[in-house]
Amino acid sequence: MDDDFERLVRDGEQADLSGWDFSWFEGRASEERPPWGYAARMGERLGRATASLDIQTGGGEVLATATRFPATAVATESWPPNLTRATELLHPRGVVVVSDPDEPPLPFADAAFDLVTSRHPATIWWDEIARVLQPGGTYFAQHVGPGSAFELIEFFLGPQPQARSTRDPDLECRAARAAGLEIVDLRTARLRMEINDVGAVVHLLRKLVWWVPGFTVEAHRDRLYDFHRLVTTAGPFVAHSTRHLIEARTT
């Protein structure tokens, strides 16, 4: 295998995995952004809240874009490297970061918050969200939608017809209603992704471990080289992400 392939793979293997800052991908991969501007809308709601909870905050990068926080502001995260980064970023802003395994129950009292937010939660426990929200409280989030980046995932795993149907926004709304929440707004988007080199793929699959479970460079070296040859001869690999903005309210 050629030297350029080996160099790019090393780049991807050595990239820092902590947090959700994707600036490393500049020039290597790009993704169209949803039209609704989640971070700005989240910030507006935080400015009006009295007590807020951000679930699965990652490294806290998105939450930290807010200009104002309520007097009580909490974020949860499960992965230790992200906990460290989120604490460093959010504590100076007055946000308490709590270690939580992303499984029920949330470590908070009933009706503790008037705003719960989340960007790209891996798991969504609607009963717990409803429980910690005050009457009239709001859940505001951007979720990953169905079939997101599956062109890339299926390049490595082959067809995944059943997995493509998960994260359906209509099913999520149904589950939210069953937990006692009223859906106020739902918007969806399909967004273009371009991946320019195999190093970006290595970093993505190391970081987003649920895309290709058990991914390692050695186990997938042949397919990685196929990808390298494809993009060096045909140009960027095109995939599509899906997102939905969801706002729900307790009654």
HELIX and SHEET records of a PDB file:
HELIX    1   1 ASP A    3  GLN A   14  1                                  12    
HELIX    2   2 SER A   23  PHE A   25  5                                   3    
HELIX    3   3 TYR A   38  ARG A   48  1                                  11    
HELIX    4   4 LEU A   63  THR A   65  5                                   3    
HELIX    5   5 PRO A   80  LEU A   90  1                                  11    
HELIX    6   6 HIS A   91  ARG A   93  5                                   3    
HELIX    7   7 TRP A  126  VAL A  132  1                                   7    
HELIX    8   8 PHE A  150  LEU A  157  1                                   8    
HELIX    9   9 PRO A  161  ARG A  164  1                                   4    
HELIX   10  10 PRO A  169  ALA A  178  1                                  10    
HELIX   11  11 VAL A  198  LYS A  207  1                                  10    
HELIX   12  12 ARG A  221  ALA A  234  1                                  14    
SHEET    1   A 8 ALA A  29  GLU A  31  0                                        
SHEET    2   A 8 LEU A 181  ILE A 195 -1                                        
SHEET    3   A 8 PHE A 237  THR A 250 -1                                        
SHEET    4   A 8 LEU A 133  VAL A 144 -1                                        
SHEET    5   A 8 PHE A 113  ARG A 119  1                                        
SHEET    6   A 8 ALA A  51  ASP A  54  1                                        
SHEET    7   A 8 THR A  72  GLU A  77  1                                        
SHEET    8   A 8 VAL A  96  SER A  99  1                                        
END                                                                             
